[in-house]
Structure formats: C-alpha cells, structure tokens
Amino acid sequence: MTELKATRDAYGEALVEIGKNNKNIVVLDADLSASTKTAKFRKHFPDRFLNIGIAEQNLINVAAGLSTCGKIVFASSFALFATGRPWEQIRNTVAYSNLNVKIVASHGGISVGADGSSHQSLEDIAIMRAIPNMKVIVPCDANESHNAVLAAAAAPGPFYIRLGREKVPMITDPKHKFRVGKAEVLRDGDDVSIIACGIMVDAALKAADILQKDGVKASVIDMHTIKPVDTEIIMKYARKTGCMVTAEEHSIIGGLGGAVCEFLSENHPLPVYRIGTRDCFGQSGEPASLLKEYNMTPENICKGARKVIKMKK
C-alpha cells in the first residue's frame, strides 16, 4: 500500500531540521500553528517562534523586519489568508526589497473540503506569480515538500510554497535533490505531455496508466516550481509530443496552465488543455467529491489528453 502523508506535516519536520543547523531560522504563524504544523518548530525552539495572531498583514510586516536583521523567516497561515489579506505587504514590503521571507501556506486548493469556499484558495498561485522576485513552489508529496523547504531556506529572496491539508501518496524519492525551477520527468511518452503540480501529479500518473491501456503513451512532468517555470523542459516535450495537458488544484486562470500557455504562445504554439477550476468558487464537500465535481480527476485528464491529441492531427 502506498504511504500517505500530508505536505504540511513534512513542512513542520523540515523546519525542525533546518532550525537545528541554523540559528537564524525564525518562524512566525497567524494563530494556526497546530494546522500549519509550525507548532513542531515552536516545541523545539520557542525563543525563535512568534504567534502573531490572526493578523496576516502584521505577520508579513514582522517577517520583513526580522529579515532585515539577518534572519531567515518562515511565515505561515492558510493559503487564502497568507496571500489574500497581506498581498500589498508581500508586494511592497517583502518582494520589492527582495527580502529573505519564505511564505509557506497550508490548506491550498479545493481539497480543503468541508471548510468550504471561504477557505479554499484557488487564486493564490496566480496572485503570487504576478509579483516580481517571488518564487512559487507547489510540491506534489511530503518528500518534495521537505526538500523544497530546505531549498528555500538555502536560497536568498522571497518564496511562496503552497501546501495541502490532506494526506497524499508518496511519489518522489526522499533523497532526490530538489532544484528550484527544474521540473521532474516522471513518465516518458511520445503522444501527449501531462504537466502537473501538487496533488494533481498523482492524478496525472493515474491518467497515464489509463491512457496506456488504450495505447496512448503519455509523458508526465512534475512541475513543482511554477515560477520560474522550467521553460527548457516545456519546450523539449512540446517538440516531442506536439500537445499538452496541464493539471492543477487551482483556477486555470493565472496558475500552472497559464504559465505554460504564456510560454508556448510566444515560442511554440500547440494544443493545450487545462485542468483546474474554471472561474468559479468551490463549495463544501468531501475532497474526492469536489475534485470529481470540478472535473479534476484522472479521467478528466484523459479526456483532455484525447482532445489535444486529435487537435494536433
């Protein structure tokens, strides 16, 4: 049976690991540390942890101030509130000065489930992508989450790392070196490329298995870094397969699909089908039911793949 683990759990463990090796690591939270898992860091390093309260704008301002004193600051809340409420502070205070602040947000996407649309962040990748200097990462599993946090701590400048709430299957090797801006090819096929991030990477692999039974060979690419997006791998597989499907737990507007299409439209136009929510809000429900309701299943990816394969002929 495939091991299941939440990406947010891996985040908390990674914080403890880097906290032991670097006394400049400081963690802030918006009174959600039990859910974001920063409580693990607080337990080990209470003198380097601050609960700012339900005040995300202040959270970002404090993070910015500490970073100017040489601290590497991790600031956490739920994805909707970490990006939506303090957007101006992130843009003008953190990103404009290219400060060393890592915003790591949990509960991204529609799989938050029963918390409903008010807590389902479907626009956060888009609004973080639009900010200059900001790097945007969406890990597909707990191993990748752990390694992405270590990579962000080691690199200067602002990062946005988006994590989920639910436990997800382990896909990547824990020993694999995470490289910011370098995608991972998980499956190599000639007929269609499926580029995915977050929980949709597992769905993409399942879709490739279904397509294989019909004689369709699909490449599956784990695009964990949405910005800077790996244009080298996009171009390589655009030329190899001639059509693409993107899959993300986010609006198709401004996220992974948008990043891929923006590059291709200027450099190598071809048929692309985007899987994600389509300019709508979510609703309360079980995560699996919501993914089905919003056409974000392996079967939907297959449907998109068959459509773009026909378009290229």
C-alpha positions as CSV (number, residue, x, y, z in Angstrom):
1,M,0.0,0.0,0.0
2,T,1.3,3.5,-0.9
3,E,2.4,5.5,2.1
4,L,0.2,8.6,2.7
5,K,1.5,11.8,4.3
6,A,0.4,15.5,4.3
7,T,2.8,18.0,2.8
8,R,2.2,20.3,5.8
9,D,3.5,17.6,8.1
10,A,6.7,17.4,6.1
11,Y,7.0,21.2,6.4
12,G,6.9,21.1,10.2
13,E,9.6,18.4,10.3
14,A,11.8,20.3,7.8
15,L,11.6,23.4,10.0
16,V,12.9,21.5,12.9
17,E,15.7,20.1,10.8
18,I,16.9,23.4,9.5
19,G,16.3,25.1,12.9
20,K,18.9,22.7,14.4
21,N,21.5,23.7,11.9
22,N,20.9,27.4,11.5
23,K,20.1,29.7,14.5
24,N,18.9,32.4,12.1
25,I,15.8,30.5,11.2
26,V,12.8,32.2,12.7
27,V,9.2,31.0,12.3
28,L,6.0,33.1,12.5
29,D,2.4,32.0,12.5
30,A,-1.1,33.5,12.4
31,D,-2.5,31.5,15.3
32,L,-2.8,28.4,13.2
33,S,0.4,26.6,14.2
34,A,-1.4,23.3,15.0
35,S,-2.8,23.2,11.5
36,T,0.2,24.6,9.6
37,K,2.4,22.4,11.6
38,T,4.8,25.1,12.7
39,A,4.0,24.0,16.2
40,K,6.7,21.4,15.7
41,F,9.3,24.2,15.4
42,R,7.7,26.0,18.4
43,K,8.2,23.0,20.6
44,H,11.9,22.7,19.9
45,F,12.8,26.4,19.5
46,P,10.2,28.5,21.5
47,D,12.6,31.5,21.5
48,R,12.6,31.6,17.7
49,F,8.9,31.3,17.3
50,L,6.3,34.1,17.3
51,N,2.5,33.7,17.2
52,I,1.4,37.0,15.6
53,G,-2.3,36.2,15.9
54,I,-5.0,36.4,13.3
55,A,-3.3,39.3,11.6
56,E,-1.7,38.3,8.3
57,Q,-0.8,41.8,7.3
58,N,1.2,42.2,10.5
59,L,2.6,38.7,10.1
60,I,4.3,39.8,6.8
61,N,5.5,43.1,8.1
62,V,7.1,41.5,11.2
63,A,8.7,38.9,8.8
64,A,10.1,41.6,6.6
65,G,11.5,43.4,9.6
66,L,13.2,40.3,11.0
67,S,14.7,39.5,7.6
68,T,16.4,42.9,7.5
69,C,18.2,41.8,10.7
70,G,19.7,38.8,9.0
71,K,17.0,36.3,9.9
72,I,15.6,33.7,7.5
73,V,12.0,34.0,8.2
74,F,9.2,31.4,7.5
75,A,5.7,32.9,7.8
76,S,2.7,30.6,7.7
77,S,-1.1,30.7,7.6
78,F,-3.8,29.1,5.4
79,A,-3.1,29.8,1.7
80,L,-6.2,32.0,1.2
81,F,-5.3,34.3,4.1
82,A,-1.5,34.1,3.7
83,T,-1.7,35.5,0.2
84,G,-5.0,37.4,0.0
85,R,-5.1,39.5,3.1
86,P,-1.5,40.8,3.1
87,W,-1.0,41.0,-0.7
88,E,0.1,44.6,-0.6
89,Q,2.6,43.9,2.3
90,I,4.0,41.0,0.4
91,R,4.4,43.1,-2.8
92,N,5.7,46.4,-1.4
93,T,7.5,45.3,1.8
94,V,8.9,41.9,1.0
95,A,9.2,41.4,-2.7
96,Y,10.1,45.0,-3.7
97,S,13.2,44.8,-1.5
98,N,13.8,41.1,-2.3
99,L,13.8,40.2,1.4
100,N,14.6,36.8,2.7
101,V,11.0,35.8,3.7
102,K,9.5,32.4,2.9
103,I,5.7,32.3,3.0
104,V,4.7,28.7,3.4
105,A,0.9,28.3,3.3
106,S,-1.2,25.2,4.1
107,H,-4.7,24.3,3.1
108,G,-4.3,25.3,-0.5
109,G,-6.8,24.2,-3.2
110,I,-10.2,22.7,-3.2
111,S,-9.2,19.6,-1.3
112,V,-9.6,21.6,1.9
113,G,-13.1,20.1,1.5
114,A,-15.7,20.7,4.1
115,D,-14.2,24.1,5.2
116,G,-16.0,25.5,2.2
117,S,-15.3,28.1,-0.4
118,S,-14.2,30.7,2.1
119,H,-11.1,28.6,2.9
120,Q,-10.5,27.1,-0.5
121,S,-7.7,29.0,-2.1
122,L,-8.0,28.8,-5.9
123,E,-6.3,32.0,-6.8
124,D,-3.1,32.1,-4.7
125,I,-0.7,30.8,-7.3
126,A,-1.9,33.5,-9.7
127,I,-1.5,36.4,-7.4
128,M,1.9,35.3,-6.1
129,R,3.2,34.6,-9.7
130,A,2.4,38.2,-10.6
131,I,4.7,39.6,-8.0
132,P,8.3,40.3,-9.2
133,N,11.1,38.5,-7.3
134,M,8.7,35.9,-5.9
135,K,9.4,32.2,-6.5
136,V,6.4,29.9,-6.4
137,I,6.5,26.2,-5.5
138,V,3.7,23.6,-5.2
139,P,5.2,20.2,-4.0
140,C,3.5,17.0,-5.1
141,D,4.2,15.0,-1.9
142,A,5.7,15.1,1.5
143,N,9.2,14.3,0.3
144,E,9.1,17.1,-2.2
145,S,7.7,19.4,0.4
146,H,10.5,18.7,2.8
147,N,13.2,19.2,0.2
148,A,11.5,22.4,-1.2
149,V,11.6,23.9,2.3
150,L,15.3,23.1,2.6
151,A,16.0,24.6,-0.8
152,A,14.1,27.8,0.0
153,A,16.0,28.2,3.3
154,A,19.3,27.9,1.4
155,A,18.3,30.4,-1.3
156,P,18.1,34.2,-0.9
157,G,14.9,36.1,-1.6
158,P,11.1,35.6,-1.2
159,F,9.4,32.3,-1.8
160,Y,5.8,31.2,-1.7
161,I,5.4,27.4,-1.0
162,R,1.8,26.1,-1.2
163,L,0.9,23.0,0.8
164,G,-2.3,21.0,1.2
165,R,-4.4,19.7,4.0
166,E,-5.0,16.1,3.2
167,K,-2.6,13.2,3.3
168,V,-1.3,12.4,-0.2
169,P,0.6,9.5,-1.8
170,M,4.4,9.5,-1.7
171,I,5.7,9.8,-5.3
172,T,9.2,11.2,-5.2
173,D,12.4,9.8,-3.7
174,P,13.3,11.5,-0.4
175,K,17.0,11.5,-1.4
176,H,16.3,13.2,-4.7
177,K,17.8,16.7,-4.8
178,F,15.2,19.4,-5.2
179,R,16.2,22.0,-7.7
180,V,14.2,25.3,-7.8
181,G,13.0,25.9,-11.3
182,K,13.8,22.4,-12.6
183,A,10.9,20.1,-13.3
184,E,11.0,16.3,-12.9
185,V,10.0,13.9,-15.7
186,L,8.2,11.0,-14.0
187,R,6.9,9.2,-17.2
188,D,8.3,9.4,-20.7
189,G,5.9,9.0,-23.7
190,D,5.5,10.3,-27.2
191,D,1.8,11.0,-27.7
192,V,1.0,13.7,-25.2
193,S,2.6,15.6,-22.3
194,I,0.8,16.0,-18.9
195,I,2.3,18.8,-16.8
196,A,1.0,18.8,-13.3
197,C,1.7,20.2,-9.8
198,G,0.6,19.4,-6.3
199,I,-1.9,16.7,-5.7
200,M,-2.6,16.6,-9.5
201,V,0.7,14.9,-10.1
202,D,-0.7,11.7,-8.7
203,A,-3.8,12.1,-10.8
204,A,-1.6,12.6,-13.9
205,L,0.3,9.4,-13.2
206,K,-3.1,7.5,-12.9
207,A,-4.3,9.2,-16.1
208,A,-1.1,8.0,-17.9
209,D,-1.9,4.4,-16.7
210,I,-5.4,4.7,-18.1
211,L,-4.2,6.1,-21.4
212,Q,-1.5,3.4,-21.7
213,K,-4.3,0.7,-21.7
214,D,-5.7,2.5,-24.9
215,G,-2.2,2.5,-26.5
216,V,-1.6,6.2,-25.7
217,K,1.9,6.9,-24.3
218,A,1.9,10.0,-22.1
219,S,4.8,11.9,-20.6
220,V,4.1,13.1,-17.0
221,I,6.1,16.1,-15.7
222,D,6.1,17.2,-12.1
223,M,6.3,21.0,-12.5
224,H,6.8,21.7,-8.8
225,T,8.1,25.2,-9.4
226,I,5.5,27.4,-11.1
227,K,7.8,30.4,-11.1
228,P,10.4,30.4,-12.5
229,V,8.7,27.7,-14.7
230,D,11.0,25.3,-16.4
231,T,10.8,26.5,-20.0
232,E,13.5,24.2,-21.1
233,I,11.5,21.1,-20.2
234,I,8.3,22.6,-21.6
235,M,10.0,23.2,-25.0
236,K,11.6,19.8,-25.0
237,Y,8.3,18.0,-24.5
238,A,6.3,20.4,-26.7
239,R,8.6,19.3,-29.6
240,K,8.5,15.6,-28.5
241,T,4.7,15.2,-28.2
242,G,3.1,18.1,-30.0
243,C,0.3,18.6,-27.5
244,M,-0.1,19.1,-23.7
245,V,-2.5,18.9,-20.8
246,T,-1.8,20.9,-17.6
247,A,-3.4,19.9,-14.3
248,E,-3.5,21.9,-11.1
249,E,-5.7,22.2,-8.0
250,H,-6.3,25.9,-8.7
251,S,-8.1,28.1,-11.2
252,I,-7.0,27.6,-14.8
253,I,-6.5,31.4,-14.8
254,G,-3.0,32.5,-13.9
255,G,-1.6,29.3,-12.4
256,L,0.4,26.4,-13.9
257,G,-1.7,26.3,-17.0
258,G,-1.4,30.0,-17.5
259,A,2.4,29.8,-17.1
260,V,2.7,27.0,-19.6
261,C,0.4,28.7,-22.2
262,E,2.1,32.1,-21.8
263,F,5.5,30.5,-22.7
264,L,4.2,28.3,-25.5
265,S,2.1,31.1,-27.2
266,E,5.3,33.1,-27.7
267,N,7.7,30.3,-28.5
268,H,6.0,27.1,-29.8
269,P,2.2,27.3,-30.1
270,L,0.4,23.9,-29.9
271,P,-2.9,22.5,-28.5
272,V,-3.1,22.7,-24.7
273,Y,-6.0,21.6,-22.4
274,R,-6.0,23.0,-18.9
275,I,-7.4,21.0,-15.9
276,G,-8.5,23.2,-12.9
277,T,-11.4,25.2,-11.6
278,R,-12.9,27.4,-14.3
279,D,-13.5,30.9,-13.0
280,C,-15.7,29.7,-10.1
281,F,-15.7,29.3,-6.4
282,G,-15.7,26.0,-4.6
283,Q,-18.2,24.6,-2.1
284,S,-18.3,22.4,0.9
285,G,-17.8,18.7,0.4
286,E,-15.5,15.7,0.7
287,P,-12.2,16.3,-1.1
288,A,-12.7,13.4,-3.6
289,S,-16.2,14.5,-4.3
290,L,-15.2,18.1,-5.0
291,L,-12.4,17.0,-7.3
292,K,-15.0,15.0,-9.3
293,E,-17.5,17.8,-9.2
294,Y,-14.9,20.3,-10.7
295,N,-13.6,17.8,-13.3
296,M,-10.2,17.3,-11.8
297,T,-9.9,13.5,-11.9
298,P,-7.6,11.2,-13.8
299,E,-10.5,10.5,-16.1
300,N,-10.8,14.2,-16.8
301,I,-7.1,14.4,-17.6
302,C,-7.5,11.5,-20.0
303,K,-10.4,13.3,-21.7
304,G,-8.3,16.4,-22.1
305,A,-5.4,14.3,-23.5
306,R,-7.6,12.7,-26.1
307,K,-8.9,16.1,-27.2
308,V,-5.5,17.7,-27.7
309,I,-4.2,14.6,-29.5
310,K,-7.0,14.9,-32.0
311,M,-6.3,18.6,-32.4
312,K,-2.7,18.1,-33.4
313,K,-3.6,15.7,-36.2
